[in-house]
Amino acid sequence: MNTQVQNQENPLGYKSIPALLKSFAIPSIIAMVVSSLYNIVDQIFIGQGVGYLGNAATNVAYPLTTICLAIALLIGIGSASRFSLHLGAGEKDRACRVVGNGISMMVVFGMIYAVLVEIFLHPLLTAFGATPDVMPYAIEYTRITAVGMPFLIVTNGMSNLARADGSPKYSMTSMLIGAIVNTILDPVFIFVFHWGVAGAAWATVIGQICSFVSAVIYIGKFKNIELKREDIRLVPQECLKTASLGMSNSLNQVAITFVQIVLNNSLTYYGASSPYGTDIPLAACGIVMKTNAILLAFIIGISQGSQPIIGFNYGAKQYDRVRKTYKLAISVNLAISAVGFILFQFFPRQIISLFGTGDEMYFTFAVKFMRIFLFMIIANGVQLISSNFFSAIGKPVKGLLLSMTRQVFFLIPLILILPLFFGLDGIMFAGPVADSAAFVTTVILIVQEMRHMRGLEKAAAS
């Protein structure tokens, strides 16, 4: 089947861009918000049922979840990007091999990661900033949640593949099932059975298993390909190609993990010599980062919703549709980010109050942290969407560079340097400064790529 016929058969090649982005992005946004709610719901119920030490424990354990999601993105985004590019080029056999190899990667990587977490849990939590008071809660919580990490990796990976196959609603439903189960079980296990942080952990794992079952069923439901037994096996060369396109998204999550580790340790260190002590900054940071994760879930949903459209049309050399999809995704992102900015700047205390009670000093620090650290949140989404854009068009190096700008090149050094001069305030101001620098870098790379794409169009026309 030639590429032109393939484009006429697949709506990604001819349907209106706004209609496509709406049909793909809305389920993707819901799926991402639902995914982030696993941790948010735990945080709220633990804050109400255990207190801020329980919140601090989930904050300390959170980097393990972000690493888990990094693995899922490495395989899921990498497989989905290659899948879309091959479909756009009319290469269904290669698309089958990509999907089958990706499924095997999800299973193997998930099991290895869970075992490593269980073996090295105590030193990992120590490195993530757990204080003596927080450590017992963190160990109790993470011993259990580690069991669900292989299920989380497969679910997220299959979610990306289902979306690339043209089934965004199925992807959303798989995530939604687990979140509903988690939300129902959390209050039952914490308040009725009095299991504390262990109850929240078991609710999370059971929800993840439910989502996993739904996601695995899709293996037999692909619309654009028919998987054969020989497709579902690990091929090192295929693994490397998939990893190269998923690397920018994955390393962005890993970078978030490093940021969390540096943040936790810096807040503990500088908090010890401040009126707030060590535990208040740690708990407040966890709430602010996870609240921000809800906004980021919307942005990531837009980014992932645009990925199949961009990848397919780039593979089909329909560059005008690629540009239109990117511009529309950025516009929607800016509108959503503006709403987030208003909420974080004008209603921070109300948001923080959802996560439990604390003394006035706790609320004073948490409100200040939210307002300052998230001040340039409007610019943050542009970098994230652009990073995924480069992965979608098969340019992993530029995607990798962009994914590293905010977290590694700017934010981590600023978190380490600014507190030397401004104490705890320096940690807070590192956020908006890094966001601004990453935004400028993103604009430069995107302008260059758009010029290159127009050059390809002119060359094809002549």
N, C-alpha and C positions, 0 to 999 in steps of 0.2 A: 504494500500500500504506500503510495507516494505521500509526501508531506502535505501537498495541497488538498488531497482527498481527506487526509487525517484531520486537517484544520476545519474542513467543512463538516466533519462528523462530530468533532469535539466542541462543545459550547465555549471552551476556553479560548478558542481561536477566532470566534466571530461574534459572540454575544456582547451586549453593551457592558463597558467597563464598570460603571457604577452599579449595575444590576449584579454583575459577577462578584464585585468586592463585597456588596451587601450580603449576598447568599453565602459567601465563604467566610467573611470576617465576623459576622454576628455569631454564628455557632462557634467559631474559633475563640472569640472574646469570652463567650459564656463558658467554654471549656477551660480557658486559662484562669478566669475568675474563680471558677469552681475549684480548680487545682490549688490556687493560692488560699482558698478558704479552708483547706485541710489544716493549715497551720494557724490561720486567723481564728477559726472556731475553737481549736485547742487553747489558744492564747486567752480568748475571752472566758471560756469556762474554767480554765485553770486559775485565771486571775480572780474570778468570783469564788471558786471553791477552795483554792490553796493559798493564794496571795501572791505578792510580787516576787517572792523567791521562786515560786513555780514558774512565773513568767520569765525570770532571769534564766532558769534552767532550760526552757524551750529555746530561748535566744542563743544560749551557748551550744545547744544541740543543732541549731538551724543550719550551720555550715555543712553538716553531713547530708542534709536534704538537698542543699544547693549543688553539692557534688554529684548526688544521685541524679538530679535533673540535668546536670552537665553531661553525664553519660547518656541519658535519654535523648538529649538534643544532638549530641555527636552522631548518634546512630539514626535518630528519627528525622532530623532536618537534613542530614547528609543523604539518607536514602530517599526522602521525599523530593529533594532538589534534583537528584539524578533521575529519579522516576519521571518527574515532570519534563525534564530536558529530553529524555529518550522518547517519551510519548509525543512531545512536540515534533520530534524528528521522525516519527513513525517507526521507531525501533522497539517493537513490543517484546521480542525475545530478550533483549538486553534489559528492558524494564522488569521482566520477570526475575532475572538473575539478581538484580539490585534488591528487589523486595525480599526474595527468599534468603539471600545472604544477610540482609538487615535483620530479619526475624531471628536468625541464629545468633547474630551478634548481641541482640537484646538479652536473650536468655543466658548466654555464657557470661557476658559482662555483669549482668545483674547478680548472678549467684556468687561470682568472685568478689564483688564489692561488699555484699552482705557479710560474707565470711571474714573479710579483712576488718570491717567495722567491729564485729563482735570480738575479734582477737585483740585489736589495738584501741579499744574504746576509752580506757582510762587516760592513757597519754594523749589521745586525740582531744578529749574534753579539756584536759589541762592546757593544751596548746590553744584551744579556742577561748580560754579566759575564765574557766570555771573557778570560783572562789570556794573555800572550804564549806561555807554554808550552802552553796548552790549545788556542789558536786553530787550529793546523794540523790537529789531530785533529777539531775541531768542523767545520771547512770540508769536510774529506774526507768526513765522515759525512753532513753535511746536503746537500751537492750531490747525493748519490745519493738520500737519502730523500725529497727534494722531488719527485722523479719519481713516487713512489707516492702522493702526497697527493690527486690527483684520484680515484684508485681508492678511497682510504680514505674520502673524503667520500661517494661514491656507495654504497659498501658499508654504511656506518653509517646513511645516510639510508634506504636500502631495507630495512635491518634493522628500523627502527622501523615502517615501513609494513607489512611482512610480519607483524609482531607485532600491530599494530592490526587486521589483516585476519583474525586468528585462527590464524596460523601461527607461533607462537613457536619451535617446534622447527626449522623451516626457517631462521628468523633465526639461531638458535644454530649450526646446521650451517655456514652461510655463513662465520661468524666462525671457527669451529673449523678449517675447512679451511686457511685462511691461517696460523693459529697453528701448526698441525702442520708445515706446510711450512717456516715460519720457524725452528722449533725444530730441525728436522732439518738445515737448511742452515747455521745459525749455526756449529756446531762444525766442519763440513766446510770452510767458507770461511775461518774464523779459524785453526784448528789444522792442517788438512791443506794448504790452499792458501796459508796465511800471508798473508791479505789484510788482517788487522788490523781497524780500525774500518770500512773499506770493505766487508769481507766481511759484517760484521753488517748494514750498510746494505742491501747487495744482497739478503741473506736476507729482510729486512723487506719490501722492495719486491716481490720475487717472491711472497711470501706474500700481500701485499695484492692483487696481480693475480689470484691464484687465488680469493680471497674475492669479488672484484669480479665475476668471471665467474659464480659461483654466484648472487650477489645479483641480477644483471641478468636471469638466466633467470626469476626470479620475476615479472617484469613481465607475462609471459603466463600466469601461474598464479593471479592474484587470485581468491579464492573469492566475495567479496561484490559485486564489480563486474566489468564488462567494459570495459576501456579501448579507446577508439577513437582513430584517428590525430589527430583534431582536439583531443582532450583533452591531448595531449602537446605543449604549446607554452607559451611564456612570456607570461603576462598580468600586467602591472604591478599591477593591483588585487588579483589573487590572491596575488601575491608578498608584498605588504604585509600581507595578512591572515595568511598563513602565518608571516611573520617576527614578527608581533606575538605569536603564541602560542608561538613557539620562542625568543623573545628572552630570557626569564628563564634558561632552561637554557644558552643560548648565552653570555650575558653572565657567567654563573657560571664558565664555562670561560675566558672572556677575563679575568675577574678573577683566576682561578688563575694565568693567564699573568703578569699584572702582579705578583701576589704573588711568583712565581718570580723575576721580574726584580729586584724590590726586595730579595728575600731574597739573591739571588746577589751583588748589588752591596754590600749591607750586610755580608754575611759576608766578602767580599773586603776591604772597607774596614776593618772592625774586626778582622778576622783578621790583617791586616798588622801591627798593633801588639800582637798577642797571641803567646804561645809557639807557637801552632798554625800561623802563617803564613797565606797566602791560599788555597792549594790544598786543604789538609785540610778546612776548613769547607765549601768548595765541593763536594768529592766526597762528604762525609758527608751534606750536605743533600740531594743528589741521591738517595742511597740511601734516606734516611728518607722523602722525598716519594713516591718510586716504590713503596716498601713500603706506605705508607699508601694509595697508589692501588689496591692489591689489595683492601683493606678497602672503600674507596669504591666499587670495582666491584661488590661485593656489594650495597651500599646503593643504588647507581644501578640495579642490576638489579631490585631490589624495587620501586623507584620506577617504572621503565619498565614492569615487569610489571603494576603496578596501574593505569597510565595508561589502557589501553583499557577496563578495567572501570569506572573512575570516569567517563571521558568518555562512554561509551555510556549509562550509567545516569543521568548528569546530564542528557544530552540527552533521555532518555526520562522525566525528572522523577521518577525513583525514588530519592529523596534518602536514604532509609533505607539502601539498598544502597551508596550513595556513602560515607556515614559509616562503615559497617561495614568497607568495603574500606580506607579510610584508617587506621582504628584497628588493623586487623590488620597492615597494612604497617608501621606504627610499632612495634608489638609485636615483630614479627620482626626489624626493624632493631635494636632495643635488645638483643635476645639476641645477634645477630651482633657488634654493636659491643662487647659485654661480653667476648666471646672475644678480639677484637682488642686490647682494653685489657690483658687478662692477658698476651698474647704480647708486646706492646710494653714492658710494665713489668717483666716477669720473665725474658724471654728475648731482650733486645735484642742482646747480643753474638753469640749464635748466629745470629740473623737477618742481622746485618751481615756476619758471616763468609762467608755464602753469596756475597757480591758481591766476593770477592777478598781478598787479604792487604794488610797495612799495618803500620806500626810501632805501638808501644803508645800513643803520643800520638794517633794517628789513631783507634784504637778507643776511647780514653778520651773523646774529643770526640763521636764518633758515637753512643756509648751514651747519653751525657748528653743530647745533642740529641734522640734518639728518645724518651727517657723524659719529658722536660719538654715538648717541643713537642706531643706527642700525648697529653698527660695527660687532656684532656677530650674524647677522641675519641668517647665514648659519646653526648655531646650533639650532635655534629656532624651525624649522619644525620637527626635530626629536622628540622633546617632544610632539608636537601637534599630530602627527601621532600615536605615541605610546599610548597616552592617549585614542584615539579613538579605537585603537587596543584592549585594555583591555575591553572596553565597548562591542565591537563586539563579543568577546569570552565569554561574560556573567560574567565578573569580575569587577563590578562597583567600588568596593572599591579601587583597584589599579588604575583604570582610574581616579577616583576622586582625589586620592593622586597626580598623575602626573599633572592633570589639575590645581591643586593648587600651584605646586612647583614654577613656574616662577613668577606668578602674586602675589600670597598672601604671600608665605613663603620668597621670595627673593626680588622681585621688589618693592613692597610697603614699606617694612622696609628700603630698600636702598634709596628710594626717600625721605624718611623722615630723614634719618641719614646723608647721604653724604653731603647734602647742608649745614648742620651745620658747616662743615669744609671747603667746596669748593664753597659755594654759588650756582649760577645757573649751573656752571660746574658739580657740584655734582649730580644734577638731570639728566644731560645728561649721565654721566658715570654709573649711576644706571642700565641703559639698558643692556650694554654688560656684566657687572658683573653678573646680574641676569640670562641672557641667558646661560652663562658658567656654573653656579651652577646647573641650571635646566637640562642641557645636561648631566652632570655627574650623577645626580640622576636617569635620564631616563635610561642610559646605565646599571646601576646596576640592576634596576627592570626588564629590558628586558632580560638580560643575565640569571637571575634567572628563568624567565618564559619559555625561550627556553629550559633550562635544564629540567624543569618540563614536558614540552611537549614531549621531547625525552623519558622521563621515562614512560609516558603514552603509547607511541608507543611500547616500549619494553615489557611492561606489556600485551598489546593487542596481541603482536606477540607470546608471550609465553603462 
